[in-house]
């Protein structure tokens, strides 16, 4: 072995040894942190930066909003932050009260109390779509992208049992059958299924819990501050990175109530999704979903909703309704009822123990199930 080869081998050996000793492999990610508008003050944010620096060897933290940046308000800090992102002076950022464009919302990350398992909540701030079901369908794609950027190769998806859940489930099944590859989670409750209950929230049943953004925002607050009385968010990773089709910035969100431990974890979260190439993964997931017909499904949902609102249907003669037909989403329950009325089958709507139901006369149950199945309201 020549001296030059020996020197190169020794150099590589020293680099590996240093990496093992420090725990740092590869380039460090530089994460910006704005310092204004926290309810706990600037010192809490600075404390979070110090925790992140001491705890994680694979990142650097750049403070934005101190005297050197001459920031008088959070809007000034956001402007500086955006410039630093555009110039690649930082890889990602953590801030609060950031106005994402329509179509972008954040994927949060919590530690569930039942098992101490991490779970992503899609989504927690922002507006993915102005309609609930299309929004939740897109939230699913963005949640999967965030999970994959964290190294979860085959994330499982659960749909929280909120308004629209059954309709989201039905259309995700269409998407899956058309080639968009993902796995549904199965509820821990005896009746199973991919629609998740409160038990599944506490246990962290799915890798990605899909919900509407307002519910997701509330869940983030409960998970992070349930043991502190609500004024100090102590557990978790914050409200997560903004994700959306065509969005090209890595900006993670915390709240004014977020404490130093959560903010430090939020910084780590953004370093991880930066290393995991979230922006490129999102492009790939959106492309795959659209190829499987996502845009067509959303167009159909919006046109169907408009048509239902425009059409009025008269009820047939009233009957005693002693049988229940479950499995129809609350957002479709009136349309399902009226589809039966059109066939001269009297039906009413009600609420069963697991959600909305169609109430039907015993002698009409078989015909009603057939009609609802043909109309696509039940499987």
KAJO-V488315 format. One record per residue. RES is the residue in three letters. PSI is psi in whole degrees, -180 to 180 (none if undefined). Layout:
# KAJO-V488315
RES	PSI
RES	PSI
This chain:
# KAJO-V488315
UNK	129
UNK	164
UNK	-38
UNK	-39
UNK	-43
UNK	-40
UNK	-42
UNK	-42
UNK	-43
UNK	-38
UNK	-44
UNK	-43
UNK	-44
UNK	-39
UNK	-44
UNK	-43
UNK	-41
UNK	-39
UNK	-42
UNK	-42
UNK	-39
UNK	-18
UNK	10
UNK	115
UNK	128
UNK	-179
UNK	145
UNK	144
UNK	135
UNK	120
UNK	125
UNK	145
UNK	118
UNK	148
UNK	10
UNK	154
UNK	10
UNK	141
UNK	-17
UNK	1
UNK	167
UNK	-37
UNK	-34
UNK	-40
UNK	-41
UNK	-37
UNK	-41
UNK	-42
UNK	-40
UNK	-40
UNK	-46
UNK	-43
UNK	-41
UNK	-31
UNK	-33
UNK	121
UNK	-5
UNK	19
UNK	161
UNK	152
UNK	129
UNK	121
UNK	135
UNK	121
UNK	6
UNK	-176
UNK	-35
UNK	-31
UNK	-9
UNK	50
UNK	124
UNK	-19
UNK	170
UNK	-33
UNK	-39
UNK	-43
UNK	-40
UNK	-39
UNK	-45
UNK	-44
UNK	-46
UNK	-42
UNK	-42
UNK	-38
UNK	-44
UNK	-34
UNK	3
UNK	28
UNK	-24
UNK	153
UNK	-30
UNK	173
UNK	158
UNK	130
UNK	-174
UNK	161
UNK	42
UNK	134
UNK	97
UNK	150
UNK	158
UNK	132
UNK	-8
UNK	132
UNK	168
UNK	146
UNK	111
UNK	168
UNK	123
UNK	166
UNK	115
UNK	141
UNK	-24
UNK	-42
UNK	1
UNK	25
UNK	142
UNK	143
UNK	141
UNK	140
UNK	120
UNK	101
UNK	-180
UNK	-24
UNK	162
UNK	-179
UNK	108
UNK	-41
UNK	155
UNK	-15
UNK	141
UNK	-54
UNK	-48
UNK	-37
UNK	-47
UNK	-32
UNK	-45
UNK	-39
UNK	-36
UNK	-47
UNK	-43
UNK	-35
UNK	-41
UNK	-43
UNK	-44
UNK	-42
UNK	-44
UNK	-34
UNK	-19
UNK	3
UNK	7
UNK	102
UNK	-37
UNK	72
UNK	142
UNK	146
UNK	128
UNK	149
UNK	117
UNK	141
UNK	70
UNK	176
UNK	130
UNK	-10
UNK	-46
UNK	-38
UNK	-37
UNK	-46
UNK	-47
UNK	-42
UNK	-28
UNK	-35
UNK	-39
UNK	-45
UNK	-42
UNK	-43
UNK	-27
UNK	3
UNK	-4
UNK	116
UNK	115
UNK	168
UNK	135
UNK	144
UNK	164
UNK	126
UNK	147
UNK	-15
UNK	158
UNK	-33
UNK	-2
UNK	-144
UNK	167
UNK	-4
UNK	120
UNK	144
UNK	-180
UNK	-35
UNK	-40
UNK	-32
UNK	-47
UNK	-32
UNK	-17
UNK	45
UNK	-51
UNK	163
UNK	-37
UNK	118
UNK	117
UNK	133
UNK	178
UNK	159
UNK	-39
UNK	-42
UNK	-43
UNK	-39
UNK	-44
UNK	-42
UNK	-40
UNK	-42
UNK	-41
UNK	-47
UNK	-36
UNK	-20
UNK	16
UNK	-24
UNK	11
UNK	3
UNK	-2
UNK	-19
UNK	-11
UNK	113
UNK	116
UNK	-18
UNK	140
UNK	-165
UNK	13
UNK	-176
UNK	-6
UNK	179
UNK	145
UNK	130
UNK	136
UNK	160
UNK	123
UNK	-3
UNK	135
UNK	22
UNK	150
UNK	94
UNK	120
UNK	151
UNK	138
UNK	174
UNK	171
UNK	-22
UNK	-4
UNK	131
UNK	172
UNK	-43
UNK	-42
UNK	-42
UNK	-41
UNK	-43
UNK	-34
UNK	-38
UNK	-46
UNK	-44
UNK	-47
UNK	-34
UNK	-39
UNK	-45
UNK	-25
UNK	-47
UNK	-36
UNK	0
UNK	52
UNK	-41
UNK	-43
UNK	-39
UNK	-40
UNK	-44
UNK	-45
UNK	-42
UNK	-42
UNK	-43
UNK	-44
UNK	-42
UNK	-42
UNK	-36
UNK	-29
UNK	0
UNK	18
UNK	-47
UNK	-38
UNK	-40
UNK	-44
UNK	-41
UNK	-43
UNK	-41
UNK	-44
UNK	-40
UNK	-38
UNK	-41
UNK	-41
UNK	-41
UNK	-41
UNK	-41
UNK	-31
UNK	-24
UNK	136
UNK	134
UNK	135
UNK	142
UNK	142
UNK	-179
UNK	137
UNK	144
UNK	166
UNK	125
UNK	103
UNK	-5
UNK	151
UNK	142
UNK	115
UNK	179
UNK	10
UNK	136
UNK	150
UNK	-33
UNK	-16
UNK	-1
UNK	-39
UNK	-38
UNK	-38
UNK	-44
UNK	-47
UNK	-27
UNK	-32
UNK	-39
UNK	-39
UNK	-28
UNK	15
UNK	33
UNK	117
UNK	135
UNK	152
UNK	168
UNK	151
UNK	-175
UNK	116
UNK	-173
UNK	-22
UNK	5
UNK	-168
UNK	150
UNK	155
UNK	129
UNK	129
UNK	153
UNK	148
UNK	-42
UNK	-14
UNK	-2
UNK	-48
UNK	-47
UNK	-39
UNK	-44
UNK	-41
UNK	-46
UNK	-42
UNK	-36
UNK	-45
UNK	-32
UNK	-7
UNK	12
UNK	-28
UNK	161
UNK	none
